[in-house]
Amino acid sequence: MPYVNVKVTREGVTPGQKAEIIARMTDVLVDVLHKDPRTTFVVIDEVELEDWGVGGLPVTEFRARQGN
């Protein structure tokens, strides 16, 4: 009974994109590990930008320094 937890920043991920993530993550476990999709769980957590860090910085500051 596989469980996959996907975390993304809360930046407008659409329901359609979430559905595609769930389908593709499930397909990976079916294809690679031959798991039953009926017992494969995929959970998507959306995290506020101020709660996400990269390179020792809050993501907004990291992006600003990268010019993004």
PDB file of N, CA, C, O and CB in Angstrom:
ATOM      1  N   MET A   1       0.843  -1.170   0.000  1.00  0.00           N
ATOM      2  CA  MET A   1       0.000   0.000   0.000  1.00  0.00           C
ATOM      3  C   MET A   1       0.891   1.236   0.000  1.00  0.00           C
ATOM      4  O   MET A   1       1.162   1.794   1.063  1.00  0.00           O
ATOM      5  CB  MET A   1      -0.960  -0.004   1.215  1.00  0.00           C
ATOM      6  N   PRO A   2       1.353   1.677  -1.173  1.00  0.00           N
ATOM      7  CA  PRO A   2       2.239   2.830  -1.254  1.00  0.00           C
ATOM      8  C   PRO A   2       1.525   4.135  -0.895  1.00  0.00           C
ATOM      9  O   PRO A   2       0.326   4.307  -1.115  1.00  0.00           O
ATOM     10  CB  PRO A   2       2.827   2.932  -2.648  1.00  0.00           C
ATOM     11  N   TYR A   3       2.316   5.034  -0.338  1.00  0.00           N
ATOM     12  CA  TYR A   3       1.848   6.375   0.018  1.00  0.00           C
ATOM     13  C   TYR A   3       2.880   7.366  -0.497  1.00  0.00           C
ATOM     14  O   TYR A   3       4.058   7.272  -0.150  1.00  0.00           O
ATOM     15  CB  TYR A   3       1.633   6.528   1.576  1.00  0.00           C
ATOM     16  N   VAL A   4       2.452   8.307  -1.317  1.00  0.00           N
ATOM     17  CA  VAL A   4       3.326   9.344  -1.860  1.00  0.00           C
ATOM     18  C   VAL A   4       2.809  10.685  -1.366  1.00  0.00           C
ATOM     19  O   VAL A   4       1.616  10.973  -1.471  1.00  0.00           O
ATOM     20  CB  VAL A   4       3.381   9.296  -3.431  1.00  0.00           C
ATOM     21  N   ASN A   5       3.709  11.508  -0.826  1.00  0.00           N
ATOM     22  CA  ASN A   5       3.333  12.843  -0.366  1.00  0.00           C
ATOM     23  C   ASN A   5       4.077  13.868  -1.214  1.00  0.00           C
ATOM     24  O   ASN A   5       5.307  13.924  -1.195  1.00  0.00           O
ATOM     25  CB  ASN A   5       3.653  13.032   1.158  1.00  0.00           C
ATOM     26  N   VAL A   6       3.329  14.678  -1.955  1.00  0.00           N
ATOM     27  CA  VAL A   6       3.893  15.704  -2.814  1.00  0.00           C
ATOM     28  C   VAL A   6       3.626  17.056  -2.161  1.00  0.00           C
ATOM     29  O   VAL A   6       2.484  17.375  -1.830  1.00  0.00           O
ATOM     30  CB  VAL A   6       3.290  15.638  -4.259  1.00  0.00           C
ATOM     31  N   LYS A   7       4.668  17.840  -1.979  1.00  0.00           N
ATOM     32  CA  LYS A   7       4.515  19.169  -1.403  1.00  0.00           C
ATOM     33  C   LYS A   7       4.857  20.198  -2.464  1.00  0.00           C
ATOM     34  O   LYS A   7       5.893  20.105  -3.122  1.00  0.00           O
ATOM     35  CB  LYS A   7       5.409  19.349  -0.146  1.00  0.00           C
ATOM     36  N   VAL A   8       3.979  21.180  -2.627  1.00  0.00           N
ATOM     37  CA  VAL A   8       4.186  22.264  -3.579  1.00  0.00           C
ATOM     38  C   VAL A   8       3.874  23.573  -2.869  1.00  0.00           C
ATOM     39  O   VAL A   8       3.134  23.603  -1.885  1.00  0.00           O
ATOM     40  CB  VAL A   8       3.297  22.085  -4.859  1.00  0.00           C
ATOM     41  N   THR A   9       4.455  24.656  -3.386  1.00  0.00           N
ATOM     42  CA  THR A   9       4.101  25.946  -2.825  1.00  0.00           C
ATOM     43  C   THR A   9       2.707  26.326  -3.309  1.00  0.00           C
ATOM     44  O   THR A   9       2.287  25.969  -4.410  1.00  0.00           O
ATOM     45  CB  THR A   9       5.143  27.029  -3.215  1.00  0.00           C
ATOM     46  N   ARG A  10       2.011  27.055  -2.459  1.00  0.00           N
ATOM     47  CA  ARG A  10       0.642  27.477  -2.773  1.00  0.00           C
ATOM     48  C   ARG A  10       0.715  28.663  -3.747  1.00  0.00           C
ATOM     49  O   ARG A  10       0.738  29.826  -3.343  1.00  0.00           O
ATOM     50  CB  ARG A  10      -0.152  27.865  -1.460  1.00  0.00           C
ATOM     51  N   GLU A  11       0.750  28.326  -5.036  1.00  0.00           N
ATOM     52  CA  GLU A  11       0.879  29.349  -6.074  1.00  0.00           C
ATOM     53  C   GLU A  11      -0.054  29.055  -7.242  1.00  0.00           C
ATOM     54  O   GLU A  11       0.354  29.141  -8.400  1.00  0.00           O
ATOM     55  CB  GLU A  11       2.332  29.436  -6.568  1.00  0.00           C
ATOM     56  N   GLY A  12      -1.268  28.719  -6.954  1.00  0.00           N
ATOM     57  CA  GLY A  12      -2.249  28.557  -8.017  1.00  0.00           C
ATOM     58  C   GLY A  12      -2.227  27.235  -8.738  1.00  0.00           C
ATOM     59  O   GLY A  12      -2.560  27.175  -9.922  1.00  0.00           O
ATOM     60  N   VAL A  13      -1.845  26.173  -8.057  1.00  0.00           N
ATOM     61  CA  VAL A  13      -1.919  24.844  -8.677  1.00  0.00           C
ATOM     62  C   VAL A  13      -3.400  24.530  -8.892  1.00  0.00           C
ATOM     63  O   VAL A  13      -4.199  24.581  -7.957  1.00  0.00           O
ATOM     64  CB  VAL A  13      -1.214  23.732  -7.780  1.00  0.00           C
ATOM     65  N   THR A  14      -3.748  24.212 -10.120  1.00  0.00           N
ATOM     66  CA  THR A  14      -5.160  23.993 -10.447  1.00  0.00           C
ATOM     67  C   THR A  14      -5.609  22.579 -10.081  1.00  0.00           C
ATOM     68  O   THR A  14      -4.782  21.677  -9.939  1.00  0.00           O
ATOM     69  CB  THR A  14      -5.402  24.246 -11.938  1.00  0.00           C
ATOM     70  N   PRO A  15      -6.910  22.390  -9.929  1.00  0.00           N
ATOM     71  CA  PRO A  15      -7.410  21.026  -9.698  1.00  0.00           C
ATOM     72  C   PRO A  15      -6.989  20.059 -10.801  1.00  0.00           C
ATOM     73  O   PRO A  15      -6.701  18.894 -10.529  1.00  0.00           O
ATOM     74  CB  PRO A  15      -8.928  21.038  -9.588  1.00  0.00           C
ATOM     75  N   GLY A  16      -6.951  20.537 -12.041  1.00  0.00           N
ATOM     76  CA  GLY A  16      -6.518  19.677 -13.141  1.00  0.00           C
ATOM     77  C   GLY A  16      -5.062  19.262 -13.017  1.00  0.00           C
ATOM     78  O   GLY A  16      -4.713  18.115 -13.298  1.00  0.00           O
ATOM     79  N   GLN A  17      -4.213  20.191 -12.597  1.00  0.00           N
ATOM     80  CA  GLN A  17      -2.798  19.869 -12.394  1.00  0.00           C
ATOM     81  C   GLN A  17      -2.641  18.875 -11.250  1.00  0.00           C
ATOM     82  O   GLN A  17      -1.824  17.958 -11.332  1.00  0.00           O
ATOM     83  CB  GLN A  17      -1.983  21.149 -12.107  1.00  0.00           C
ATOM     84  N   LYS A  18      -3.409  19.049 -10.201  1.00  0.00           N
ATOM     85  CA  LYS A  18      -3.346  18.110  -9.073  1.00  0.00           C
ATOM     86  C   LYS A  18      -3.785  16.714  -9.518  1.00  0.00           C
ATOM     87  O   LYS A  18      -3.173  15.715  -9.142  1.00  0.00           O
ATOM     88  CB  LYS A  18      -4.234  18.604  -7.901  1.00  0.00           C
ATOM     89  N   ALA A  19      -4.834  16.656 -10.308  1.00  0.00           N
ATOM     90  CA  ALA A  19      -5.307  15.357 -10.809  1.00  0.00           C
ATOM     91  C   ALA A  19      -4.232  14.683 -11.645  1.00  0.00           C
ATOM     92  O   ALA A  19      -4.042  13.469 -11.561  1.00  0.00           O
ATOM     93  CB  ALA A  19      -6.592  15.527 -11.640  1.00  0.00           C
ATOM     94  N   GLU A  20      -3.525  15.476 -12.458  1.00  0.00           N
ATOM     95  CA  GLU A  20      -2.460  14.909 -13.287  1.00  0.00           C
ATOM     96  C   GLU A  20      -1.294  14.417 -12.431  1.00  0.00           C
ATOM     97  O   GLU A  20      -0.728  13.360 -12.709  1.00  0.00           O
ATOM     98  CB  GLU A  20      -1.965  15.947 -14.300  1.00  0.00           C
ATOM     99  N   ILE A  21      -0.936  15.166 -11.404  1.00  0.00           N
ATOM    100  CA  ILE A  21       0.125  14.726 -10.482  1.00  0.00           C
ATOM    101  C   ILE A  21      -0.260  13.399  -9.848  1.00  0.00           C
ATOM    102  O   ILE A  21       0.550  12.474  -9.792  1.00  0.00           O
ATOM    103  CB  ILE A  21       0.385  15.792  -9.380  1.00  0.00           C
ATOM    104  N   ILE A  22      -1.487  13.306  -9.376  1.00  0.00           N
ATOM    105  CA  ILE A  22      -1.962  12.072  -8.727  1.00  0.00           C
ATOM    106  C   ILE A  22      -1.897  10.909  -9.708  1.00  0.00           C
ATOM    107  O   ILE A  22      -1.421   9.828  -9.361  1.00  0.00           O
ATOM    108  CB  ILE A  22      -3.414  12.247  -8.197  1.00  0.00           C
ATOM    109  N   ALA A  23      -2.372  11.124 -10.928  1.00  0.00           N
ATOM    110  CA  ALA A  23      -2.374  10.049 -11.931  1.00  0.00           C
ATOM    111  C   ALA A  23      -0.961   9.608 -12.281  1.00  0.00           C
ATOM    112  O   ALA A  23      -0.680   8.412 -12.355  1.00  0.00           O
ATOM    113  CB  ALA A  23      -3.101  10.502 -13.197  1.00  0.00           C
ATOM    114  N   ARG A  24      -0.068  10.575 -12.497  1.00  0.00           N
ATOM    115  CA  ARG A  24       1.300  10.217 -12.909  1.00  0.00           C
ATOM    116  C   ARG A  24       2.088   9.567 -11.781  1.00  0.00           C
ATOM    117  O   ARG A  24       2.849   8.631 -12.029  1.00  0.00           O
ATOM    118  CB  ARG A  24       2.043  11.454 -13.399  1.00  0.00           C
ATOM    119  N   MET A  25       1.928  10.032 -10.563  1.00  0.00           N
ATOM    120  CA  MET A  25       2.617   9.396  -9.429  1.00  0.00           C
ATOM    121  C   MET A  25       2.130   7.957  -9.263  1.00  0.00           C
ATOM    122  O   MET A  25       2.918   7.048  -8.999  1.00  0.00           O
ATOM    123  CB  MET A  25       2.381  10.202  -8.117  1.00  0.00           C
ATOM    124  N   THR A  26       0.838   7.769  -9.421  1.00  0.00           N
ATOM    125  CA  THR A  26       0.285   6.417  -9.345  1.00  0.00           C
ATOM    126  C   THR A  26       0.860   5.549 -10.455  1.00  0.00           C
ATOM    127  O   THR A  26       1.252   4.407 -10.212  1.00  0.00           O
ATOM    128  CB  THR A  26      -1.252   6.451  -9.434  1.00  0.00           C
ATOM    129  N   ASP A  27       0.912   6.085 -11.677  1.00  0.00           N
ATOM    130  CA  ASP A  27       1.461   5.328 -12.811  1.00  0.00           C
ATOM    131  C   ASP A  27       2.905   4.910 -12.567  1.00  0.00           C
ATOM    132  O   ASP A  27       3.291   3.797 -12.924  1.00  0.00           O
ATOM    133  CB  ASP A  27       1.374   6.155 -14.090  1.00  0.00           C
ATOM    134  N   VAL A  28       3.711   5.784 -11.967  1.00  0.00           N
ATOM    135  CA  VAL A  28       5.112   5.442 -11.676  1.00  0.00           C
ATOM    136  C   VAL A  28       5.176   4.219 -10.768  1.00  0.00           C
ATOM    137  O   VAL A  28       5.952   3.297 -11.018  1.00  0.00           O
ATOM    138  CB  VAL A  28       5.845   6.640 -11.015  1.00  0.00           C
ATOM    139  N   LEU A  29       4.372   4.210  -9.729  1.00  0.00           N
ATOM    140  CA  LEU A  29       4.411   3.080  -8.791  1.00  0.00           C
ATOM    141  C   LEU A  29       3.859   1.803  -9.424  1.00  0.00           C
ATOM    142  O   LEU A  29       4.311   0.703  -9.105  1.00  0.00           O
ATOM    143  CB  LEU A  29       3.617   3.416  -7.523  1.00  0.00           C
ATOM    144  N   VAL A  30       2.896   1.948 -10.308  1.00  0.00           N
ATOM    145  CA  VAL A  30       2.382   0.779 -11.029  1.00  0.00           C
ATOM    146  C   VAL A  30       3.449   0.245 -11.988  1.00  0.00           C
ATOM    147  O   VAL A  30       3.706  -0.959 -12.030  1.00  0.00           O
ATOM    148  CB  VAL A  30       1.083   1.139 -11.806  1.00  0.00           C
ATOM    149  N   ASP A  31       4.064   1.141 -12.753  1.00  0.00           N
ATOM    150  CA  ASP A  31       5.053   0.738 -13.761  1.00  0.00           C
ATOM    151  C   ASP A  31       6.344   0.200 -13.157  1.00  0.00           C
ATOM    152  O   ASP A  31       6.869  -0.813 -13.619  1.00  0.00           O
ATOM    153  CB  ASP A  31       5.375   1.906 -14.652  1.00  0.00           C
ATOM    154  N   VAL A  32       6.853   0.863 -12.137  1.00  0.00           N
ATOM    155  CA  VAL A  32       8.164   0.500 -11.586  1.00  0.00           C
ATOM    156  C   VAL A  32       8.062  -0.615 -10.556  1.00  0.00           C
ATOM    157  O   VAL A  32       8.855  -1.556 -10.573  1.00  0.00           O
ATOM    158  CB  VAL A  32       8.824   1.715 -10.957  1.00  0.00           C
ATOM    159  N   LEU A  33       7.086  -0.511  -9.658  1.00  0.00           N
ATOM    160  CA  LEU A  33       6.994  -1.474  -8.550  1.00  0.00           C
ATOM    161  C   LEU A  33       5.836  -2.460  -8.689  1.00  0.00           C
ATOM    162  O   LEU A  33       5.651  -3.329  -7.837  1.00  0.00           O
ATOM    163  CB  LEU A  33       6.855  -0.733  -7.248  1.00  0.00           C
ATOM    164  N   HIS A  34       5.053  -2.323  -9.769  1.00  0.00           N
ATOM    165  CA  HIS A  34       3.912  -3.214 -10.024  1.00  0.00           C
ATOM    166  C   HIS A  34       2.891  -3.167  -8.889  1.00  0.00           C
ATOM    167  O   HIS A  34       2.316  -4.187  -8.511  1.00  0.00           O
ATOM    168  CB  HIS A  34       4.398  -4.651 -10.221  1.00  0.00           C
ATOM    169  N   LYS A  35       2.676  -1.952  -8.346  1.00  0.00           N
ATOM    170  CA  LYS A  35       1.717  -1.777  -7.259  1.00  0.00           C
ATOM    171  C   LYS A  35       0.305  -1.648  -7.824  1.00  0.00           C
ATOM    172  O   LYS A  35       0.108  -1.233  -8.966  1.00  0.00           O
ATOM    173  CB  LYS A  35       2.076  -0.537  -6.408  1.00  0.00           C
ATOM    174  N   ASP A  36      -0.652  -2.009  -7.010  1.00  0.00           N
ATOM    175  CA  ASP A  36      -2.060  -1.921  -7.373  1.00  0.00           C
ATOM    176  C   ASP A  36      -2.511  -0.468  -7.237  1.00  0.00           C
ATOM    177  O   ASP A  36      -2.422   0.093  -6.145  1.00  0.00           O
ATOM    178  CB  ASP A  36      -2.931  -2.864  -6.483  1.00  0.00           C
ATOM    179  N   PRO A  37      -2.989   0.152  -8.305  1.00  0.00           N
ATOM    180  CA  PRO A  37      -3.401   1.549  -8.204  1.00  0.00           C
ATOM    181  C   PRO A  37      -4.572   1.761  -7.240  1.00  0.00           C
ATOM    182  O   PRO A  37      -4.770   2.866  -6.734  1.00  0.00           O
ATOM    183  CB  PRO A  37      -3.774   2.064  -9.570  1.00  0.00           C
ATOM    184  N   ARG A  38      -5.345   0.704  -6.988  1.00  0.00           N
ATOM    185  CA  ARG A  38      -6.482   0.830  -6.067  1.00  0.00           C
ATOM    186  C   ARG A  38      -6.051   1.001  -4.616  1.00  0.00           C
ATOM    187  O   ARG A  38      -6.833   1.434  -3.770  1.00  0.00           O
ATOM    188  CB  ARG A  38      -7.375  -0.383  -6.183  1.00  0.00           C
ATOM    189  N   THR A  39      -4.798   0.655  -4.341  1.00  0.00           N
ATOM    190  CA  THR A  39      -4.302   0.805  -2.963  1.00  0.00           C
ATOM    191  C   THR A  39      -3.077   1.713  -2.904  1.00  0.00           C
ATOM    192  O   THR A  39      -2.271   1.631  -1.977  1.00  0.00           O
ATOM    193  CB  THR A  39      -3.959  -0.568  -2.367  1.00  0.00           C
ATOM    194  N   THR A  40      -2.951   2.573  -3.900  1.00  0.00           N
ATOM    195  CA  THR A  40      -1.855   3.537  -3.949  1.00  0.00           C
ATOM    196  C   THR A  40      -2.409   4.908  -3.591  1.00  0.00           C
ATOM    197  O   THR A  40      -3.356   5.385  -4.217  1.00  0.00           O
ATOM    198  CB  THR A  40      -1.174   3.555  -5.358  1.00  0.00           C
ATOM    199  N   PHE A  41      -1.823   5.535  -2.592  1.00  0.00           N
ATOM    200  CA  PHE A  41      -2.312   6.816  -2.093  1.00  0.00           C
ATOM    201  C   PHE A  41      -1.340   7.932  -2.465  1.00  0.00           C
ATOM    202  O   PHE A  41      -0.130   7.799  -2.284  1.00  0.00           O
ATOM    203  CB  PHE A  41      -2.514   6.764  -0.564  1.00  0.00           C
ATOM    204  N   VAL A  42      -1.880   9.027  -2.984  1.00  0.00           N
ATOM    205  CA  VAL A  42      -1.088  10.204  -3.305  1.00  0.00           C
ATOM    206  C   VAL A  42      -1.753  11.394  -2.615  1.00  0.00           C
ATOM    207  O   VAL A  42      -2.941  11.652  -2.808  1.00  0.00           O
ATOM    208  CB  VAL A  42      -0.975  10.423  -4.864  1.00  0.00           C
ATOM    209  N   VAL A  43      -0.980  12.109  -1.817  1.00  0.00           N
ATOM    210  CA  VAL A  43      -1.482  13.276  -1.093  1.00  0.00           C
ATOM    211  C   VAL A  43      -0.681  14.492  -1.534  1.00  0.00           C
ATOM    212  O   VAL A  43       0.549  14.450  -1.577  1.00  0.00           O
ATOM    213  CB  VAL A  43      -1.387  13.072   0.457  1.00  0.00           C
ATOM    214  N   ILE A  44      -1.370  15.563  -1.856  1.00  0.00           N
ATOM    215  CA  ILE A  44      -0.713  16.810  -2.242  1.00  0.00           C
ATOM    216  C   ILE A  44      -0.934  17.832  -1.137  1.00  0.00           C
ATOM    217  O   ILE A  44      -2.070  18.150  -0.787  1.00  0.00           O
ATOM    218  CB  ILE A  44      -1.252  17.340  -3.609  1.00  0.00           C
ATOM    219  N   ASP A  45       0.163  18.340  -0.596  1.00  0.00           N
ATOM    220  CA  ASP A  45       0.119  19.399   0.410  1.00  0.00           C
ATOM    221  C   ASP A  45       0.571  20.700  -0.238  1.00  0.00           C
ATOM    222  O   ASP A  45       1.610  20.746  -0.897  1.00  0.00           O
ATOM    223  CB  ASP A  45       1.013  19.049   1.643  1.00  0.00           C
ATOM    224  N   GLU A  46      -0.209  21.752  -0.050  1.00  0.00           N
ATOM    225  CA  GLU A  46       0.187  23.072  -0.528  1.00  0.00           C
ATOM    226  C   GLU A  46       0.733  23.858   0.656  1.00  0.00           C
ATOM    227  O   GLU A  46       0.092  23.953   1.703  1.00  0.00           O
ATOM    228  CB  GLU A  46      -1.014  23.822  -1.202  1.00  0.00           C
ATOM    229  N   VAL A  47       1.917  24.416   0.480  1.00  0.00           N
ATOM    230  CA  VAL A  47       2.618  25.113   1.551  1.00  0.00           C
ATOM    231  C   VAL A  47       2.711  26.596   1.188  1.00  0.00           C
ATOM    232  O   VAL A  47       3.035  26.941   0.052  1.00  0.00           O
ATOM    233  CB  VAL A  47       4.038  24.501   1.788  1.00  0.00           C
ATOM    234  N   GLU A  48       2.429  27.462   2.148  1.00  0.00           N
ATOM    235  CA  GLU A  48       2.559  28.899   1.928  1.00  0.00           C
ATOM    236  C   GLU A  48       4.016  29.238   1.632  1.00  0.00           C
ATOM    237  O   GLU A  48       4.927  28.609   2.171  1.00  0.00           O
ATOM    238  CB  GLU A  48       2.050  29.695   3.158  1.00  0.00           C
ATOM    239  N   LEU A  49       4.233  30.229   0.778  1.00  0.00           N
ATOM    240  CA  LEU A  49       5.601  30.607   0.414  1.00  0.00           C
ATOM    241  C   LEU A  49       6.452  30.949   1.628  1.00  0.00           C
ATOM    242  O   LEU A  49       7.632  30.602   1.665  1.00  0.00           O
ATOM    243  CB  LEU A  49       5.578  31.786  -0.534  1.00  0.00           C
ATOM    244  N   GLU A  50       5.874  31.625   2.627  1.00  0.00           N
ATOM    245  CA  GLU A  50       6.667  32.012   3.791  1.00  0.00           C
ATOM    246  C   GLU A  50       7.059  30.813   4.653  1.00  0.00           C
ATOM    247  O   GLU A  50       7.871  30.944   5.569  1.00  0.00           O
ATOM    248  CB  GLU A  50       5.897  33.013   4.630  1.00  0.00           C
ATOM    249  N   ASP A  51       6.480  29.641   4.360  1.00  0.00           N
ATOM    250  CA  ASP A  51       6.804  28.423   5.107  1.00  0.00           C
ATOM    251  C   ASP A  51       7.738  27.504   4.326  1.00  0.00           C
ATOM    252  O   ASP A  51       7.973  26.368   4.739  1.00  0.00           O
ATOM    253  CB  ASP A  51       5.528  27.675   5.466  1.00  0.00           C
ATOM    254  N   TRP A  52       8.268  27.976   3.212  1.00  0.00           N
ATOM    255  CA  TRP A  52       9.115  27.159   2.352  1.00  0.00           C
ATOM    256  C   TRP A  52      10.470  27.844   2.231  1.00  0.00           C
ATOM    257  O   TRP A  52      10.537  29.051   2.000  1.00  0.00           O
ATOM    258  CB  TRP A  52       8.464  26.945   0.946  1.00  0.00           C
ATOM    259  N   GLY A  53      11.534  27.092   2.383  1.00  0.00           N
ATOM    260  CA  GLY A  53      12.870  27.660   2.265  1.00  0.00           C
ATOM    261  C   GLY A  53      13.722  26.854   1.307  1.00  0.00           C
ATOM    262  O   GLY A  53      13.511  25.657   1.114  1.00  0.00           O
ATOM    263  N   VAL A  54      14.688  27.534   0.709  1.00  0.00           N
ATOM    264  CA  VAL A  54      15.644  26.872  -0.180  1.00  0.00           C
ATOM    265  C   VAL A  54      16.974  27.616  -0.065  1.00  0.00           C
ATOM    266  O   VAL A  54      17.002  28.846  -0.024  1.00  0.00           O
ATOM    267  CB  VAL A  54      15.125  26.847  -1.676  1.00  0.00           C
ATOM    268  N   GLY A  55      18.042  26.887  -0.013  1.00  0.00           N
ATOM    269  CA  GLY A  55      19.363  27.510   0.081  1.00  0.00           C
ATOM    270  C   GLY A  55      19.545  28.336   1.337  1.00  0.00           C
ATOM    271  O   GLY A  55      20.320  29.293   1.347  1.00  0.00           O
ATOM    272  N   GLY A  56      18.845  27.978   2.387  1.00  0.00           N
ATOM    273  CA  GLY A  56      18.968  28.703   3.649  1.00  0.00           C
ATOM    274  C   GLY A  56      18.172  29.997   3.705  1.00  0.00           C
ATOM    275  O   GLY A  56      18.339  30.792   4.630  1.00  0.00           O
ATOM    276  N   LEU A  57      17.304  30.213   2.717  1.00  0.00           N
ATOM    277  CA  LEU A  57      16.529  31.451   2.638  1.00  0.00           C
ATOM    278  C   LEU A  57      15.049  31.144   2.434  1.00  0.00           C
ATOM    279  O   LEU A  57      14.702  30.098   1.885  1.00  0.00           O
ATOM    280  CB  LEU A  57      17.051  32.344   1.498  1.00  0.00           C
ATOM    281  N   PRO A  58      14.173  32.054   2.875  1.00  0.00           N
ATOM    282  CA  PRO A  58      12.772  31.913   2.465  1.00  0.00           C
ATOM    283  C   PRO A  58      12.707  31.956   0.941  1.00  0.00           C
ATOM    284  O   PRO A  58      13.479  32.680   0.312  1.00  0.00           O
ATOM    285  CB  PRO A  58      11.875  33.038   3.097  1.00  0.00           C
ATOM    286  N   VAL A  59      11.814  31.206   0.354  1.00  0.00           N
ATOM    287  CA  VAL A  59      11.768  31.068  -1.100  1.00  0.00           C
ATOM    288  C   VAL A  59      11.627  32.410  -1.810  1.00  0.00           C
ATOM    289  O   VAL A  59      12.203  32.594  -2.882  1.00  0.00           O
ATOM    290  CB  VAL A  59      10.625  30.164  -1.496  1.00  0.00           C
ATOM    291  N   THR A  60      10.883  33.342  -1.246  1.00  0.00           N
ATOM    292  CA  THR A  60      10.735  34.645  -1.906  1.00  0.00           C
ATOM    293  C   THR A  60      12.070  35.377  -1.983  1.00  0.00           C
ATOM    294  O   THR A  60      12.381  35.999  -2.999  1.00  0.00           O
ATOM    295  CB  THR A  60       9.706  35.508  -1.162  1.00  0.00           C
ATOM    296  N   GLU A  61      12.858  35.305  -0.917  1.00  0.00           N
ATOM    297  CA  GLU A  61      14.172  35.952  -0.932  1.00  0.00           C
ATOM    298  C   GLU A  61      15.131  35.226  -1.879  1.00  0.00           C
ATOM    299  O   GLU A  61      15.891  35.860  -2.610  1.00  0.00           O
ATOM    300  CB  GLU A  61      14.764  35.995   0.488  1.00  0.00           C
ATOM    301  N   PHE A  62      15.086  33.891  -1.857  1.00  0.00           N
ATOM    302  CA  PHE A  62      15.925  33.099  -2.764  1.00  0.00           C
ATOM    303  C   PHE A  62      15.634  33.473  -4.216  1.00  0.00           C
ATOM    304  O   PHE A  62      16.555  33.685  -5.005  1.00  0.00           O
ATOM    305  CB  PHE A  62      15.692  31.583  -2.543  1.00  0.00           C
ATOM    306  N   ARG A  63      14.354  33.551  -4.563  1.00  0.00           N
ATOM    307  CA  ARG A  63      13.973  33.894  -5.931  1.00  0.00           C
ATOM    308  C   ARG A  63      14.433  35.301  -6.290  1.00  0.00           C
ATOM    309  O   ARG A  63      14.900  35.537  -7.404  1.00  0.00           O
ATOM    310  CB  ARG A  63      12.457  33.774  -6.110  1.00  0.00           C
ATOM    311  N   ALA A  64      14.305  36.225  -5.362  1.00  0.00           N
ATOM    312  CA  ALA A  64      14.730  37.599  -5.614  1.00  0.00           C
ATOM    313  C   ALA A  64      16.223  37.653  -5.918  1.00  0.00           C
ATOM    314  O   ALA A  64      16.650  38.384  -6.812  1.00  0.00           O
ATOM    315  CB  ALA A  64      14.399  38.493  -4.410  1.00  0.00           C
ATOM    316  N   ARG A  65      17.005  36.895  -5.191  1.00  0.00           N
ATOM    317  CA  ARG A  65      18.443  36.875  -5.416  1.00  0.00           C
ATOM    318  C   ARG A  65      18.810  36.206  -6.732  1.00  0.00           C
ATOM    319  O   ARG A  65      19.848  36.505  -7.322  1.00  0.00           O
ATOM    320  CB  ARG A  65      19.134  36.170  -4.275  1.00  0.00           C
ATOM    321  N   GLN A  66      17.948  35.294  -7.191  1.00  0.00           N
ATOM    322  CA  GLN A  66      18.198  34.584  -8.454  1.00  0.00           C
ATOM    323  C   GLN A  66      17.695  35.378  -9.648  1.00  0.00           C
ATOM    324  O   GLN A  66      17.972  35.029 -10.795  1.00  0.00           O
ATOM    325  CB  GLN A  66      17.534  33.208  -8.434  1.00  0.00           C
ATOM    326  N   GLY A  67      16.952  36.450  -9.374  1.00  0.00           N
ATOM    327  CA  GLY A  67      16.383  37.246 -10.458  1.00  0.00           C
ATOM    328  C   GLY A  67      15.102  36.679 -11.023  1.00  0.00           C
ATOM    329  O   GLY A  67      14.709  37.021 -12.139  1.00  0.00           O
ATOM    330  N   ASN A  68      14.439  35.805 -10.258  1.00  0.00           N
ATOM    331  CA  ASN A  68      13.170  35.189 -10.722  1.00  0.00           C
ATOM    332  C   ASN A  68      11.993  35.897 -10.114  1.00  0.00           C
ATOM    333  O   ASN A  68      10.848  35.530 -10.378  1.00  0.00           O
ATOM    334  CB  ASN A  68      13.113  33.690 -10.369  1.00  0.00           C
TER     335      ASN A  68
END
